[in-house]
Amino acid sequence: MQKIIRGFYNLPSSADGRLDGCVATIGNFDGVHLGHHAVLNQLAMKGDALGLPVVVVTFEPQPNEFFSPDKAPARLSRFREKIEALRCYAIQQLCVLRFNHKLAQMSAEEFIDQLLVTGLNVRYLVVGDDFKFGKDRQGNFASLQQAGKEKGFQVVNMHTFSIENRRVSSTRIRQALETGDLILAEKLLGRPYRMSGRVAHGDKRGRTMGFPTANIHLHRHKVPLSGVYAVRLFGIEDEPIQGVANVGIRPTVGSERALLEVHLFDFKRDIYGEHVQVHFLRKLRDEQKFESLDSLIAQINLDCKQARLFFAEPPVE
């Protein structure tokens, strides 16, 4: 990815480098899953055919988080994680629009004129046939096609990408994570589900119990999964490192917000401050409250044994 543009006002004008044309798509791209992969490949091929750069337009926060912050589902990926995933694709520009009251009140016509025509000079646009935009969701796929005919750009539908006869979507991945089906989540994502963050100092409680943990800041209002998992940690020397992770509020000792704590097997190095990625491979159990710390320690021992057995299994051909 060559450039990230934040907001309408940072789009180049005709006087300072406005695009001669581009191919573009618009969406949340939460999780950057195989459905998104298909769309981005579709866009890249068209860009190559037309000799035009590829532009992805996304929103921060996501529209449902702006309108209903308490009811919005947990994100699969934070903004930084989304950026890192999109860097793997042939994208020349990522346009990040801040979704605020002003954008929510913008009419469909203004959105088309200011973003697609004046801002990006779009020649080819890929969106879902259920895409809605503009104040009160006035704009839709049909109105985009009509505007394209009038203003000189083509609008096409995203190719549907299905696995096991169902469309791949962020909602479907979220459901798989909620039920602990990490195998299905990996199929839909094209990779194991992962969360990233910086290792920070915690309350050192795990160390006193004989299970030191790497505490990772999630910076999330909600998390899409909870419980105890067999994981691999990436981002440090000798990666990957196997371990057990707990995601949740630690009901035995209590915490106000969900935490990610990873106990790494046979590992003693100081990694405070490192930015790491945790890949979730198998759910071992749900979070539960124990009557005593001794009961908790006994269960952690069992979790570690179960995870080690998982890692000892031969890989599936």
C-alpha positions in Angstrom: 0.0 0.0 0.0 1.6 3.3 -1.1 -0.6 5.9 0.6 -3.2 6.3 3.3 -5.6 9.3 3.0 -7.6 10.3 6.0 -10.7 12.3 5.3 -12.3 14.2 2.4 -10.1 17.2 2.9 -6.9 15.3 2.4 -8.0 14.0 -1.0 -5.8 15.5 -3.7 -7.3 18.2 -5.9 -6.7 18.7 -9.6 -4.0 21.2 -8.8 -1.9 18.9 -6.5 -2.0 15.4 -7.8 -5.6 14.4 -8.3 -5.8 10.9 -9.7 -6.2 10.6 -13.5 -8.7 7.8 -12.6 -8.9 4.8 -10.4 -10.7 1.6 -9.7 -12.3 1.5 -6.2 -14.3 -0.4 -3.7 -16.1 0.8 -0.5 -16.7 -1.3 2.7 -15.7 -1.9 6.3 -13.4 -4.8 5.4 -13.6 -6.1 9.0 -11.4 -9.1 9.3 -10.1 -8.9 5.7 -11.5 -12.4 5.0 -11.6 -14.5 1.8 -14.7 -12.7 0.6 -12.7 -9.5 0.7 -9.8 -11.3 -0.9 -12.0 -12.1 -3.9 -13.2 -8.5 -4.2 -9.7 -7.1 -4.0 -8.4 -9.5 -6.6 -11.3 -8.6 -8.9 -10.4 -5.0 -8.5 -6.7 -5.5 -9.0 -7.3 -7.4 -12.3 -9.5 -4.5 -13.5 -6.9 -2.0 -12.5 -4.2 -3.8 -14.4 -6.5 -4.0 -17.5 -7.3 -0.3 -17.4 -3.8 0.8 -16.2 -5.4 2.5 -13.1 -4.5 2.5 -9.4 -6.6 0.5 -6.9 -8.3 2.5 -4.1 -10.1 1.1 -1.1 -12.5 3.3 0.8 -13.3 2.4 4.4 -14.8 4.1 7.5 -13.5 4.8 11.0 -15.4 4.2 13.2 -17.6 1.7 11.3 -21.1 3.2 10.6 -22.9 0.8 12.9 -20.5 1.8 15.7 -21.4 5.5 15.2 -25.2 4.9 15.1 -25.5 2.2 17.8 -22.2 1.9 19.7 -23.6 -0.4 22.4 -25.4 -2.7 20.0 -22.6 -2.9 17.3 -21.0 -6.3 17.1 -17.4 -6.8 18.2 -14.9 -6.1 15.5 -12.9 -8.9 14.1 -10.0 -6.6 13.6 -8.9 -3.3 15.0 -8.0 -0.5 12.6 -4.2 -1.2 12.8 -4.8 -4.9 12.2 -7.0 -4.1 9.2 -4.2 -1.9 7.7 -1.6 -4.6 8.2 -3.9 -7.2 6.5 -4.6 -4.9 3.5 -0.9 -4.3 3.0 -0.8 -7.8 1.5 -2.8 -6.7 -1.5 -2.1 -4.6 -4.6 -3.7 -1.4 -3.2 -2.2 1.9 -4.1 -4.4 4.1 -1.8 -6.5 3.5 1.3 -9.0 6.3 1.9 -10.2 6.4 5.5 -13.3 8.5 6.0 -14.1 9.5 9.6 -17.7 8.5 10.1 -19.2 11.3 12.1 -22.4 13.4 12.2 -21.3 15.4 9.2 -20.7 12.3 7.1 -24.0 10.8 8.3 -25.9 13.8 7.2 -24.3 14.0 3.7 -26.8 13.2 1.0 -26.2 10.4 -1.5 -25.6 12.9 -4.3 -23.0 14.8 -2.2 -21.2 11.6 -1.4 -21.0 10.6 -5.0 -19.9 14.1 -6.2 -17.4 14.8 -3.4 -15.8 11.4 -3.0 -16.2 9.4 -6.2 -16.1 12.1 -8.8 -14.2 15.1 -7.4 -12.1 13.3 -4.8 -11.1 10.0 -6.4 -12.1 10.4 -10.1 -13.4 6.9 -10.1 -13.7 5.0 -13.4 -14.7 1.6 -12.1 -16.5 0.9 -8.7 -17.1 -2.4 -7.1 -19.7 -2.6 -4.3 -22.2 -5.1 -2.9 -25.7 -5.0 -4.4 -27.0 -4.3 -0.8 -24.7 -1.3 -0.3 -26.6 1.8 1.1 -25.1 5.2 1.6 -26.0 8.8 2.2 -28.4 10.4 4.7 -31.1 8.0 5.8 -29.5 5.4 3.5 -31.0 7.1 0.5 -28.3 5.9 -2.0 -28.2 2.3 -3.2 -26.7 0.1 -5.9 -29.2 1.3 -8.5 -28.7 5.0 -7.8 -24.9 4.4 -8.0 -25.3 2.8 -11.4 -27.4 5.7 -12.6 -24.9 8.2 -11.4 -22.2 6.3 -13.0 -23.9 6.5 -16.4 -24.3 10.3 -16.0 -20.8 11.0 -14.7 -18.7 8.5 -16.6 -17.9 5.6 -14.2 -18.9 1.9 -14.2 -20.5 0.3 -11.2 -20.4 -3.5 -10.8 -21.5 -6.0 -8.1 -19.0 -7.8 -5.9 -18.5 -11.4 -6.9 -20.1 -13.6 -4.2 -17.6 -15.9 -2.6 -19.0 -19.0 -0.8 -17.6 -21.8 1.3 -19.7 -24.8 2.2 -22.5 -23.3 0.1 -22.8 -20.1 2.3 -21.4 -16.7 1.6 -18.3 -15.7 3.4 -18.9 -12.7 5.6 -17.7 -11.0 8.8 -20.9 -11.9 10.5 -20.4 -15.6 9.7 -16.8 -15.5 11.1 -18.0 -13.8 14.2 -20.6 -16.5 14.7 -17.9 -19.2 14.3 -15.7 -17.5 16.9 -18.6 -17.2 19.4 -19.3 -20.9 19.1 -15.6 -21.8 19.4 -15.4 -23.2 15.8 -11.9 -21.9 15.0 -11.5 -24.4 12.1 -14.4 -22.8 10.3 -13.2 -19.3 11.2 -9.8 -20.2 9.7 -11.5 -21.5 6.5 -13.4 -18.3 6.1 -10.5 -16.0 6.9 -7.9 -17.9 4.9 -5.6 -17.9 8.0 -6.0 -18.5 11.8 -7.9 -15.8 13.6 -5.5 -13.5 15.3 -5.4 -10.5 17.6 -2.4 -8.2 18.0 -1.2 -5.6 20.6 1.7 -4.5 22.7 2.9 -6.5 25.7 2.3 -4.5 28.8 2.9 -4.9 32.5 0.0 -6.5 34.4 -0.7 -7.3 38.0 1.9 -10.1 38.0 -0.7 -12.5 39.4 0.1 -15.2 36.9 3.7 -15.2 38.0 2.8 -15.8 41.6 0.8 -18.8 40.6 3.7 -20.3 38.5 2.2 -19.3 35.1 3.7 -15.9 34.0 1.8 -14.3 31.3 2.3 -11.8 28.5 -0.5 -9.2 29.0 -1.5 -7.7 25.7 -3.4 -4.4 25.4 -6.5 -5.0 23.1 -7.9 -1.5 23.0 -11.3 -2.9 22.2 -14.7 -2.0 23.5 -15.8 -5.6 22.8 -14.0 -8.8 21.8 -15.4 -11.4 19.3 -14.3 -14.4 21.4 -13.7 -15.4 25.0 -12.3 -18.4 26.9 -9.1 -20.4 27.0 -7.2 -21.3 23.8 -4.2 -23.0 22.4 -2.2 -20.3 20.6 0.9 -19.4 18.8 2.6 -16.0 19.4 4.4 -14.2 16.6 6.4 -11.0 16.5 9.4 -11.9 18.6 12.7 -13.8 18.0 12.3 -17.6 17.5 8.7 -17.2 16.6 6.2 -18.8 16.7 6.1 -19.6 20.5 3.4 -22.0 21.6 1.2 -21.3 24.6 -2.2 -20.9 26.3 -4.2 -17.7 26.2 -7.1 -16.5 28.2 -9.4 -13.8 26.7 -12.0 -12.4 29.1 -12.7 -10.7 32.4 -11.0 -13.3 34.6 -14.1 -14.0 36.8 -12.0 -15.6 39.6 -9.9 -12.5 40.2 -12.1 -10.0 38.3 -11.3 -7.2 35.8 -13.5 -4.5 34.3 -12.6 -5.0 30.7 -11.6 -8.0 28.6 -7.9 -8.9 28.7 -5.7 -11.1 26.6 -3.1 -13.0 28.7 -0.8 -15.5 27.1 1.3 -18.1 29.0 4.2 -19.1 26.7 5.6 -22.6 27.1 9.3 -22.9 28.1 9.8 -19.2 27.7 11.6 -16.8 30.1 12.6 -13.8 28.1 11.5 -10.2 28.8 9.2 -9.1 25.9 7.6 -6.0 27.5 6.9 -3.4 24.9 7.0 -5.8 21.9 4.1 -5.7 19.4 3.0 -9.3 18.9 0.3 -11.3 17.1 -1.6 -14.1 18.8 -3.0 -16.8 16.5 -6.0 -18.7 18.1 -5.9 -22.4 17.1 -8.2 -24.4 19.3 -10.6 -23.5 22.1 -10.0 -25.5 25.2 -12.8 -24.2 27.4 -15.0 -21.3 28.4 -14.0 -18.9 31.1 -15.3 -20.0 34.5 -15.1 -18.8 38.1 -13.2 -21.0 40.6 -13.8 -21.2 44.3 -10.1 -20.8 45.1 -6.8 -19.9 43.5 -5.7 -23.6 44.1 -8.6 -24.7 41.9 -7.7 -22.2 39.3 -4.0 -23.3 39.3 -5.1 -26.9 38.9 -7.2 -26.0 35.9 -4.4 -24.0 34.3 -2.2 -27.1 34.6 -4.9 -29.1 32.8 -5.2 -26.4 30.1 -1.5 -26.4 29.5 -1.4 -30.2 29.2 -4.3 -30.2 26.8 -2.7 -27.5 24.7 0.6 -29.4 24.6 -1.2 -32.5 23.4 -2.9 -30.4 20.7 0.5 -29.1 19.5 1.9 -32.7 19.5 -0.8 -33.8 17.1 0.5 -34.5 13.5 -0.5 -31.8 11.0 -3.6 -32.5 8.9 -2.7 -33.3 5.3 
